[in-house]
Amino acid sequence: MDITELTKQEQAVVIGTLIPLLGQDLVNERIDKQKLESVLPIVNDMRDNTTPKQRREAMISLLDKTMDEFLRDNKKTQPYHAWKMIWLC
C-alpha cells in the first residue's frame, strides 16, 4: 500500500496517534522540527473539525487497509502461523 492511498483523515489519525504514543520528546529528537511545525497545526485543525465517530471510522478504515496489505505481503513471503502472532497479545 502506498501512503498516498490513505485519505488525509487516515494520515491525520496515524500522526495524531503515534506522536503521543511515542512521546513528544522522542518525536522532537527524531523528526525534523520544520516538518513538525508544518504538520501539527493541520493535524490539530483536522482533529478539532472531526467528530469522534468520523475519527473512529478513519481508524477502522486505516486498520482494514493495513491488515489487507499485511496479509497480502505475508502471503508472498510465508504462510501464516497463528503462534507467530502471540507476541502481539
Gaussian input, Z-matrix of N, CA and C with variables (Angstrom, degrees):
# hf/3-21g

backbone

0 1
 N
 C     1     B1
 C     2     B2     1     A1
 N     3     B3     2     A2     1     D1
 C     4     B4     3     A3     2     D2
 C     5     B5     4     A4     3     D3
 N     6     B6     5     A5     4     D4
 C     7     B7     6     A6     5     D5
 C     8     B8     7     A7     6     D6
 N     9     B9     8     A8     7     D7
 C    10    B10     9     A9     8     D8
 C    11    B11    10    A10     9     D9
 N    12    B12    11    A11    10    D10
 C    13    B13    12    A12    11    D11
 C    14    B14    13    A13    12    D12
 N    15    B15    14    A14    13    D13
 C    16    B16    15    A15    14    D14
 C    17    B17    16    A16    15    D15
 N    18    B18    17    A17    16    D16
 C    19    B19    18    A18    17    D17
 C    20    B20    19    A19    18    D18
 N    21    B21    20    A20    19    D19
 C    22    B22    21    A21    20    D20
 C    23    B23    22    A22    21    D21
 N    24    B24    23    A23    22    D22
 C    25    B25    24    A24    23    D23
 C    26    B26    25    A25    24    D24
 N    27    B27    26    A26    25    D25
 C    28    B28    27    A27    26    D26
 C    29    B29    28    A28    27    D27
 N    30    B30    29    A29    28    D28
 C    31    B31    30    A30    29    D29
 C    32    B32    31    A31    30    D30
 N    33    B33    32    A32    31    D31
 C    34    B34    33    A33    32    D32
 C    35    B35    34    A34    33    D33
 N    36    B36    35    A35    34    D34
 C    37    B37    36    A36    35    D35
 C    38    B38    37    A37    36    D36
 N    39    B39    38    A38    37    D37
 C    40    B40    39    A39    38    D38
 C    41    B41    40    A40    39    D39
 N    42    B42    41    A41    40    D40
 C    43    B43    42    A42    41    D41
 C    44    B44    43    A43    42    D42
 N    45    B45    44    A44    43    D43
 C    46    B46    45    A45    44    D44
 C    47    B47    46    A46    45    D45
 N    48    B48    47    A47    46    D46
 C    49    B49    48    A48    47    D47
 C    50    B50    49    A49    48    D48
 N    51    B51    50    A50    49    D49
 C    52    B52    51    A51    50    D50
 C    53    B53    52    A52    51    D51
 N    54    B54    53    A53    52    D52
 C    55    B55    54    A54    53    D53
 C    56    B56    55    A55    54    D54
 N    57    B57    56    A56    55    D55
 C    58    B58    57    A57    56    D56
 C    59    B59    58    A58    57    D57
 N    60    B60    59    A59    58    D58
 C    61    B61    60    A60    59    D59
 C    62    B62    61    A61    60    D60
 N    63    B63    62    A62    61    D61
 C    64    B64    63    A63    62    D62
 C    65    B65    64    A64    63    D63
 N    66    B66    65    A65    64    D64
 C    67    B67    66    A66    65    D65
 C    68    B68    67    A67    66    D66
 N    69    B69    68    A68    67    D67
 C    70    B70    69    A69    68    D68
 C    71    B71    70    A70    69    D69
 N    72    B72    71    A71    70    D70
 C    73    B73    72    A72    71    D71
 C    74    B74    73    A73    72    D72
 N    75    B75    74    A74    73    D73
 C    76    B76    75    A75    74    D74
 C    77    B77    76    A76    75    D75
 N    78    B78    77    A77    76    D76
 C    79    B79    78    A78    77    D77
 C    80    B80    79    A79    78    D78
 N    81    B81    80    A80    79    D79
 C    82    B82    81    A81    80    D80
 C    83    B83    82    A82    81    D81
 N    84    B84    83    A83    82    D82
 C    85    B85    84    A84    83    D83
 C    86    B86    85    A85    84    D84
 N    87    B87    86    A86    85    D85
 C    88    B88    87    A87    86    D86
 C    89    B89    88    A88    87    D87
 N    90    B90    89    A89    88    D88
 C    91    B91    90    A90    89    D89
 C    92    B92    91    A91    90    D90
 N    93    B93    92    A92    91    D91
 C    94    B94    93    A93    92    D92
 C    95    B95    94    A94    93    D93
 N    96    B96    95    A95    94    D94
 C    97    B97    96    A96    95    D95
 C    98    B98    97    A97    96    D96
 N    99    B99    98    A98    97    D97
 C   100   B100    99    A99    98    D98
 C   101   B101   100   A100    99    D99
 N   102   B102   101   A101   100   D100
 C   103   B103   102   A102   101   D101
 C   104   B104   103   A103   102   D102
 N   105   B105   104   A104   103   D103
 C   106   B106   105   A105   104   D104
 C   107   B107   106   A106   105   D105
 N   108   B108   107   A107   106   D106
 C   109   B109   108   A108   107   D107
 C   110   B110   109   A109   108   D108
 N   111   B111   110   A110   109   D109
 C   112   B112   111   A111   110   D110
 C   113   B113   112   A112   111   D111
 N   114   B114   113   A113   112   D112
 C   115   B115   114   A114   113   D113
 C   116   B116   115   A115   114   D114
 N   117   B117   116   A116   115   D115
 C   118   B118   117   A117   116   D116
 C   119   B119   118   A118   117   D117
 N   120   B120   119   A119   118   D118
 C   121   B121   120   A120   119   D119
 C   122   B122   121   A121   120   D120
 N   123   B123   122   A122   121   D121
 C   124   B124   123   A123   122   D122
 C   125   B125   124   A124   123   D123
 N   126   B126   125   A125   124   D124
 C   127   B127   126   A126   125   D125
 C   128   B128   127   A127   126   D126
 N   129   B129   128   A128   127   D127
 C   130   B130   129   A129   128   D128
 C   131   B131   130   A130   129   D129
 N   132   B132   131   A131   130   D130
 C   133   B133   132   A132   131   D131
 C   134   B134   133   A133   132   D132
 N   135   B135   134   A134   133   D133
 C   136   B136   135   A135   134   D134
 C   137   B137   136   A136   135   D135
 N   138   B138   137   A137   136   D136
 C   139   B139   138   A138   137   D137
 C   140   B140   139   A139   138   D138
 N   141   B141   140   A140   139   D139
 C   142   B142   141   A141   140   D140
 C   143   B143   142   A142   141   D141
 N   144   B144   143   A143   142   D142
 C   145   B145   144   A144   143   D143
 C   146   B146   145   A145   144   D144
 N   147   B147   146   A146   145   D145
 C   148   B148   147   A147   146   D146
 C   149   B149   148   A148   147   D147
 N   150   B150   149   A149   148   D148
 C   151   B151   150   A150   149   D149
 C   152   B152   151   A151   150   D150
 N   153   B153   152   A152   151   D151
 C   154   B154   153   A153   152   D152
 C   155   B155   154   A154   153   D153
 N   156   B156   155   A155   154   D154
 C   157   B157   156   A156   155   D155
 C   158   B158   157   A157   156   D156
 N   159   B159   158   A158   157   D157
 C   160   B160   159   A159   158   D158
 C   161   B161   160   A160   159   D159
 N   162   B162   161   A161   160   D160
 C   163   B163   162   A162   161   D161
 C   164   B164   163   A163   162   D162
 N   165   B165   164   A164   163   D163
 C   166   B166   165   A165   164   D164
 C   167   B167   166   A166   165   D165
 N   168   B168   167   A167   166   D166
 C   169   B169   168   A168   167   D167
 C   170   B170   169   A169   168   D168
 N   171   B171   170   A170   169   D169
 C   172   B172   171   A171   170   D170
 C   173   B173   172   A172   171   D171
 N   174   B174   173   A173   172   D172
 C   175   B175   174   A174   173   D173
 C   176   B176   175   A175   174   D174
 N   177   B177   176   A176   175   D175
 C   178   B178   177   A177   176   D176
 C   179   B179   178   A178   177   D177
 N   180   B180   179   A179   178   D178
 C   181   B181   180   A180   179   D179
 C   182   B182   181   A181   180   D180
 N   183   B183   182   A182   181   D181
 C   184   B184   183   A183   182   D182
 C   185   B185   184   A184   183   D183
 N   186   B186   185   A185   184   D184
 C   187   B187   186   A186   185   D185
 C   188   B188   187   A187   186   D186
 N   189   B189   188   A188   187   D187
 C   190   B190   189   A189   188   D188
 C   191   B191   190   A190   189   D189
 N   192   B192   191   A191   190   D190
 C   193   B193   192   A192   191   D191
 C   194   B194   193   A193   192   D192
 N   195   B195   194   A194   193   D193
 C   196   B196   195   A195   194   D194
 C   197   B197   196   A196   195   D195
 N   198   B198   197   A197   196   D196
 C   199   B199   198   A198   197   D197
 C   200   B200   199   A199   198   D198
 N   201   B201   200   A200   199   D199
 C   202   B202   201   A201   200   D200
 C   203   B203   202   A202   201   D201
 N   204   B204   203   A203   202   D202
 C   205   B205   204   A204   203   D203
 C   206   B206   205   A205   204   D204
 N   207   B207   206   A206   205   D205
 C   208   B208   207   A207   206   D206
 C   209   B209   208   A208   207   D207
 N   210   B210   209   A209   208   D208
 C   211   B211   210   A210   209   D209
 C   212   B212   211   A211   210   D210
 N   213   B213   212   A212   211   D211
 C   214   B214   213   A213   212   D212
 C   215   B215   214   A214   213   D213
 N   216   B216   215   A215   214   D214
 C   217   B217   216   A216   215   D215
 C   218   B218   217   A217   216   D216
 N   219   B219   218   A218   217   D217
 C   220   B220   219   A219   218   D218
 C   221   B221   220   A220   219   D219
 N   222   B222   221   A221   220   D220
 C   223   B223   222   A222   221   D221
 C   224   B224   223   A223   222   D222
 N   225   B225   224   A224   223   D223
 C   226   B226   225   A225   224   D224
 C   227   B227   226   A226   225   D225
 N   228   B228   227   A227   226   D226
 C   229   B229   228   A228   227   D227
 C   230   B230   229   A229   228   D228
 N   231   B231   230   A230   229   D229
 C   232   B232   231   A231   230   D230
 C   233   B233   232   A232   231   D231
 N   234   B234   233   A233   232   D232
 C   235   B235   234   A234   233   D233
 C   236   B236   235   A235   234   D234
 N   237   B237   236   A236   235   D235
 C   238   B238   237   A237   236   D236
 C   239   B239   238   A238   237   D237
 N   240   B240   239   A239   238   D238
 C   241   B241   240   A240   239   D239
 C   242   B242   241   A241   240   D240
 N   243   B243   242   A242   241   D241
 C   244   B244   243   A243   242   D242
 C   245   B245   244   A244   243   D243
 N   246   B246   245   A245   244   D244
 C   247   B247   246   A246   245   D245
 C   248   B248   247   A247   246   D246
 N   249   B249   248   A248   247   D247
 C   250   B250   249   A249   248   D248
 C   251   B251   250   A250   249   D249
 N   252   B252   251   A251   250   D250
 C   253   B253   252   A252   251   D251
 C   254   B254   253   A253   252   D252
 N   255   B255   254   A254   253   D253
 C   256   B256   255   A255   254   D254
 C   257   B257   256   A256   255   D255
 N   258   B258   257   A257   256   D256
 C   259   B259   258   A258   257   D257
 C   260   B260   259   A259   258   D258
 N   261   B261   260   A260   259   D259
 C   262   B262   261   A261   260   D260
 C   263   B263   262   A262   261   D261
 N   264   B264   263   A263   262   D262
 C   265   B265   264   A264   263   D263
 C   266   B266   265   A265   264   D264

   B1=1.4486
   B2=1.5247
   B3=1.2719
   B4=1.4612
   B5=1.5327
   B6=1.3146
   B7=1.4763
   B8=1.5233
   B9=1.3325
   B10=1.4653
   B11=1.5205
   B12=1.3328
   B13=1.4580
   B14=1.5262
   B15=1.3080
   B16=1.4599
   B17=1.5180
   B18=1.3222
   B19=1.4617
   B20=1.5242
   B21=1.3169
   B22=1.4699
   B23=1.5258
   B24=1.3223
   B25=1.4623
   B26=1.5335
   B27=1.3339
   B28=1.4630
   B29=1.5290
   B30=1.3223
   B31=1.4612
   B32=1.5290
   B33=1.3254
   B34=1.4673
   B35=1.5258
   B36=1.3277
   B37=1.4652
   B38=1.5258
   B39=1.3210
   B40=1.4677
   B41=1.5248
   B42=1.3110
   B43=1.4683
   B44=1.5258
   B45=1.3357
   B46=1.4575
   B47=1.5165
   B48=1.3166
   B49=1.4625
   B50=1.5266
   B51=1.3276
   B52=1.4657
   B53=1.5251
   B54=1.3162
   B55=1.4697
   B56=1.5296
   B57=1.3360
   B58=1.4739
   B59=1.5366
   B60=1.3218
   B61=1.4576
   B62=1.5266
   B63=1.3185
   B64=1.4665
   B65=1.5222
   B66=1.3066
   B67=1.4590
   B68=1.5152
   B69=1.3159
   B70=1.4620
   B71=1.5293
   B72=1.3336
   B73=1.4687
   B74=1.5279
   B75=1.3258
   B76=1.4645
   B77=1.5254
   B78=1.3172
   B79=1.4656
   B80=1.5234
   B81=1.3182
   B82=1.4671
   B83=1.5288
   B84=1.3305
   B85=1.4660
   B86=1.5218
   B87=1.3333
   B88=1.4595
   B89=1.5232
   B90=1.3152
   B91=1.4685
   B92=1.5231
   B93=1.3105
   B94=1.4602
   B95=1.5295
   B96=1.3265
   B97=1.4666
   B98=1.5275
   B99=1.3262
   B100=1.4717
   B101=1.5252
   B102=1.3267
   B103=1.4612
   B104=1.5275
   B105=1.3246
   B106=1.4650
   B107=1.5242
   B108=1.3286
   B109=1.4658
   B110=1.5206
   B111=1.3097
   B112=1.4616
   B113=1.5245
   B114=1.3185
   B115=1.4641
   B116=1.5256
   B117=1.3142
   B118=1.4673
   B119=1.5237
   B120=1.3348
   B121=1.4675
   B122=1.5327
   B123=1.3205
   B124=1.4688
   B125=1.5209
   B126=1.3349
   B127=1.4669
   B128=1.5273
   B129=1.3219
   B130=1.4700
   B131=1.5199
   B132=1.3234
   B133=1.4616
   B134=1.5251
   B135=1.3314
   B136=1.4649
   B137=1.5229
   B138=1.3394
   B139=1.4653
   B140=1.5273
   B141=1.3351
   B142=1.4615
   B143=1.5222
   B144=1.3266
   B145=1.4606
   B146=1.5224
   B147=1.3195
   B148=1.4588
   B149=1.5168
   B150=1.2962
   B151=1.4599
   B152=1.5292
   B153=1.3265
   B154=1.4659
   B155=1.5362
   B156=1.3164
   B157=1.4679
   B158=1.5285
   B159=1.3235
   B160=1.4624
   B161=1.5252
   B162=1.3202
   B163=1.4679
   B164=1.5266
   B165=1.3288
   B166=1.4699
   B167=1.5189
   B168=1.3350
   B169=1.4632
   B170=1.5277
   B171=1.3217
   B172=1.4695
   B173=1.5278
   B174=1.3345
   B175=1.4652
   B176=1.5219
   B177=1.3317
   B178=1.4661
   B179=1.5233
   B180=1.3216
   B181=1.4625
   B182=1.5276
   B183=1.3100
   B184=1.4627
   B185=1.5267
   B186=1.3111
   B187=1.4593
   B188=1.5239
   B189=1.3129
   B190=1.4611
   B191=1.5283
   B192=1.3215
   B193=1.4688
   B194=1.5231
   B195=1.3246
   B196=1.4600
   B197=1.5202
   B198=1.3217
   B199=1.4610
   B200=1.5236
   B201=1.3242
   B202=1.4704
   B203=1.5184
   B204=1.3162
   B205=1.4636
   B206=1.5245
   B207=1.3170
   B208=1.4605
   B209=1.5210
   B210=1.3227
   B211=1.4617
   B212=1.5215
   B213=1.3238
   B214=1.4634
   B215=1.5348
   B216=1.3051
   B217=1.4609
   B218=1.5236
   B219=1.3079
   B220=1.4570
   B221=1.5244
   B222=1.3312
   B223=1.4617
   B224=1.5214
   B225=1.3252
   B226=1.4638
   B227=1.5201
   B228=1.3250
   B229=1.4578
   B230=1.5200
   B231=1.3223
   B232=1.4577
   B233=1.5178
   B234=1.3286
   B235=1.4664
   B236=1.5243
   B237=1.3019
   B238=1.4590
   B239=1.5211
   B240=1.3052
   B241=1.4601
   B242=1.5222
   B243=1.3212
   B244=1.4598
   B245=1.5189
   B246=1.3095
   B247=1.4639
   B248=1.5149
   B249=1.3205
   B250=1.4592
   B251=1.5248
   B252=1.3126
   B253=1.4540
   B254=1.5269
   B255=1.3108
   B256=1.4656
   B257=1.5233
   B258=1.3145
   B259=1.4601
   B260=1.5166
   B261=1.3506
   B262=1.4602
   B263=1.5208
   B264=1.3157
   B265=1.4663
   B266=1.5002
   A1=107.81
   A2=115.14
   A3=122.01
   A4=107.84
   A5=116.76
   A6=120.92
   A7=111.18
   A8=117.27
   A9=119.78
   A10=111.87
   A11=117.13
   A12=120.59
   A13=111.80
   A14=116.69
   A15=120.92
   A16=109.18
   A17=115.94
   A18=119.76
   A19=108.90
   A20=116.43
   A21=120.26
   A22=110.19
   A23=116.06
   A24=119.58
   A25=110.73
   A26=116.84
   A27=120.11
   A28=110.61
   A29=116.62
   A30=120.45
   A31=110.64
   A32=116.65
   A33=120.87
   A34=110.69
   A35=116.72
   A36=120.75
   A37=110.20
   A38=117.00
   A39=120.49
   A40=110.08
   A41=116.32
   A42=120.85
   A43=110.68
   A44=115.87
   A45=120.76
   A46=113.86
   A47=117.29
   A48=121.31
   A49=111.37
   A50=116.16
   A51=119.49
   A52=113.78
   A53=117.80
   A54=118.90
   A55=111.52
   A56=119.69
   A57=118.10
   A58=112.42
   A59=116.44
   A60=120.18
   A61=111.24
   A62=116.51
   A63=121.53
   A64=112.41
   A65=115.85
   A66=121.40
   A67=110.77
   A68=114.90
   A69=120.81
   A70=112.26
   A71=117.29
   A72=120.15
   A73=111.54
   A74=116.87
   A75=120.35
   A76=110.82
   A77=116.60
   A78=120.58
   A79=109.87
   A80=116.86
   A81=120.59
   A82=111.82
   A83=116.63
   A84=120.84
   A85=112.39
   A86=116.52
   A87=120.52
   A88=115.38
   A89=117.50
   A90=121.31
   A91=108.72
   A92=115.13
   A93=121.94
   A94=110.87
   A95=116.07
   A96=122.14
   A97=111.81
   A98=117.37
   A99=120.25
   A100=111.18
   A101=115.83
   A102=119.79
   A103=109.94
   A104=115.87
   A105=119.96
   A106=111.55
   A107=115.95
   A108=119.89
   A109=112.01
   A110=117.65
   A111=121.12
   A112=112.13
   A113=115.68
   A114=120.78
   A115=113.25
   A116=116.98
   A117=119.68
   A118=114.78
   A119=120.74
   A120=118.49
   A121=112.84
   A122=116.31
   A123=120.17
   A124=110.13
   A125=116.28
   A126=120.63
   A127=110.26
   A128=117.28
   A129=120.77
   A130=111.48
   A131=116.91
   A132=121.12
   A133=110.85
   A134=116.33
   A135=119.72
   A136=110.53
   A137=116.91
   A138=120.32
   A139=110.61
   A140=116.37
   A141=120.77
   A142=112.61
   A143=116.52
   A144=120.62
   A145=113.69
   A146=116.83
   A147=120.01
   A148=108.70
   A149=114.81
   A150=120.15
   A151=109.32
   A152=117.08
   A153=118.92
   A154=111.92
   A155=116.41
   A156=119.83
   A157=110.64
   A158=118.26
   A159=121.24
   A160=110.90
   A161=117.28
   A162=120.60
   A163=110.72
   A164=116.51
   A165=119.87
   A166=110.67
   A167=116.64
   A168=120.41
   A169=110.81
   A170=117.12
   A171=120.61
   A172=110.22
   A173=117.12
   A174=120.80
   A175=111.25
   A176=115.99
   A177=120.37
   A178=110.01
   A179=116.75
   A180=121.13
   A181=110.96
   A182=116.30
   A183=121.66
   A184=110.78
   A185=116.99
   A186=121.31
   A187=110.66
   A188=116.83
   A189=121.99
   A190=111.09
   A191=117.11
   A192=121.03
   A193=111.10
   A194=116.12
   A195=120.66
   A196=110.96
   A197=117.01
   A198=120.38
   A199=111.03
   A200=117.28
   A201=120.30
   A202=110.83
   A203=116.18
   A204=120.92
   A205=111.01
   A206=116.73
   A207=121.24
   A208=110.55
   A209=116.39
   A210=120.43
   A211=111.31
   A212=117.18
   A213=121.22
   A214=109.43
   A215=117.42
   A216=121.27
   A217=111.74
   A218=117.08
   A219=121.58
   A220=111.00
   A221=117.42
   A222=120.79
   A223=111.01
   A224=116.76
   A225=120.55
   A226=111.61
   A227=117.50
   A228=120.33
   A229=113.91
   A230=117.23
   A231=119.11
   A232=110.02
   A233=116.18
   A234=118.57
   A235=110.51
   A236=115.32
   A237=121.73
   A238=109.63
   A239=116.05
   A240=122.08
   A241=107.26
   A242=115.95
   A243=120.84
   A244=112.19
   A245=118.07
   A246=120.06
   A247=112.35
   A248=117.86
   A249=120.64
   A250=111.76
   A251=117.15
   A252=121.33
   A253=112.63
   A254=117.97
   A255=121.00
   A256=111.68
   A257=117.95
   A258=121.69
   A259=112.78
   A260=118.03
   A261=120.93
   A262=112.53
   A263=116.55
   A264=120.05
   A265=112.23
   D1=133.10
   D2=175.98
   D3=-88.42
   D4=140.52
   D5=-178.86
   D6=-57.14
   D7=-27.02
   D8=179.70
   D9=-70.73
   D10=-11.44
   D11=176.19
   D12=-79.55
   D13=-9.00
   D14=176.75
   D15=-89.17
   D16=142.00
   D17=175.96
   D18=-70.42
   D19=163.15
   D20=176.94
   D21=-59.65
   D22=-37.43
   D23=179.65
   D24=-64.90
   D25=-40.37
   D26=177.38
   D27=-65.59
   D28=-41.62
   D29=177.61
   D30=-62.32
   D31=-40.25
   D32=178.47
   D33=-64.22
   D34=-37.17
   D35=176.86
   D36=-61.80
   D37=-44.10
   D38=179.31
   D39=-60.94
   D40=-51.07
   D41=-178.19
   D42=-62.12
   D43=-48.02
   D44=-177.37
   D45=-68.06
   D46=-21.09
   D47=177.59
   D48=-88.63
   D49=-43.04
   D50=-174.49
   D51=-72.19
   D52=-35.86
   D53=-177.92
   D54=-60.92
   D55=-51.64
   D56=178.15
   D57=-66.67
   D58=-33.03
   D59=179.72
   D60=-64.10
   D61=-44.05
   D62=179.68
   D63=-78.47
   D64=-27.88
   D65=-177.05
   D66=98.72
   D67=134.89
   D68=-176.33
   D69=-59.32
   D70=-37.80
   D71=-178.84
   D72=-62.35
   D73=-47.12
   D74=179.67
   D75=-64.10
   D76=-42.70
   D77=178.51
   D78=-61.29
   D79=-43.88
   D80=178.71
   D81=-60.70
   D82=-35.30
   D83=179.13
   D84=-70.78
   D85=-36.16
   D86=-168.42
   D87=-102.84
   D88=-19.31
   D89=-176.90
   D90=-110.37
   D91=138.55
   D92=-180.00
   D93=-53.51
   D94=130.71
   D95=-176.69
   D96=-59.11
   D97=-43.01
   D98=-179.60
   D99=-64.56
   D100=-37.11
   D101=178.42
   D102=-63.65
   D103=-46.35
   D104=178.22
   D105=-60.96
   D106=-44.41
   D107=-179.87
   D108=-63.44
   D109=-28.25
   D110=177.99
   D111=-80.39
   D112=-39.28
   D113=-173.35
   D114=-80.51
   D115=-43.16
   D116=-172.14
   D117=-57.94
   D118=-43.27
   D119=177.88
   D120=-61.91
   D121=-35.90
   D122=179.35
   D123=-67.71
   D124=-46.87
   D125=179.72
   D126=-63.18
   D127=-43.63
   D128=178.73
   D129=-62.37
   D130=-41.52
   D131=178.13
   D132=-63.63
   D133=-43.48
   D134=178.14
   D135=-62.81
   D136=-41.23
   D137=179.27
   D138=-63.20
   D139=-41.42
   D140=-179.30
   D141=-67.25
   D142=-24.84
   D143=-175.14
   D144=-107.37
   D145=17.28
   D146=174.34
   D147=-124.68
   D148=149.29
   D149=178.73
   D150=-82.90
   D151=160.99
   D152=174.96
   D153=-56.16
   D154=-36.97
   D155=178.72
   D156=-63.61
   D157=-42.63
   D158=178.58
   D159=-63.77
   D160=-39.21
   D161=178.10
   D162=-66.08
   D163=-41.93
   D164=177.51
   D165=-61.44
   D166=-43.22
   D167=179.44
   D168=-62.53
   D169=-40.00
   D170=177.31
   D171=-64.91
   D172=-39.57
   D173=178.47
   D174=-64.28
   D175=-43.60
   D176=179.27
   D177=-62.80
   D178=-44.88
   D179=178.66
   D180=-60.99
   D181=-44.27
   D182=178.71
   D183=-62.67
   D184=-45.48
   D185=178.41
   D186=-60.82
   D187=-44.66
   D188=-179.85
   D189=-61.30
   D190=-47.85
   D191=179.37
   D192=-62.46
   D193=-41.99
   D194=-178.87
   D195=-65.77
   D196=-42.08
   D197=178.63
   D198=-65.44
   D199=-41.13
   D200=175.90
   D201=-57.43
   D202=-46.58
   D203=-179.18
   D204=-66.26
   D205=-41.02
   D206=178.41
   D207=-60.11
   D208=-47.11
   D209=-179.78
   D210=-65.95
   D211=-39.31
   D212=179.20
   D213=-62.29
   D214=-47.68
   D215=179.50
   D216=-67.28
   D217=-38.12
   D218=-178.29
   D219=-65.90
   D220=-37.22
   D221=179.00
   D222=-65.58
   D223=-30.40
   D224=179.59
   D225=-72.44
   D226=-30.94
   D227=-172.23
   D228=-100.69
   D229=-40.43
   D230=-178.07
   D231=-164.57
   D232=157.14
   D233=177.01
   D234=-69.20
   D235=153.71
   D236=179.44
   D237=-77.07
   D238=131.96
   D239=174.32
   D240=-126.99
   D241=120.42
   D242=-175.83
   D243=-57.54
   D244=-34.63
   D245=-177.59
   D246=-64.72
   D247=-23.08
   D248=178.81
   D249=-72.88
   D250=-18.90
   D251=-176.43
   D252=-92.79
   D253=-0.55
   D254=-177.52
   D255=-57.32
   D256=-36.56
   D257=-177.97
   D258=-61.03
   D259=-19.46
   D260=179.28
   D261=-75.39
   D262=-20.14
   D263=-175.61
   D264=-80.19

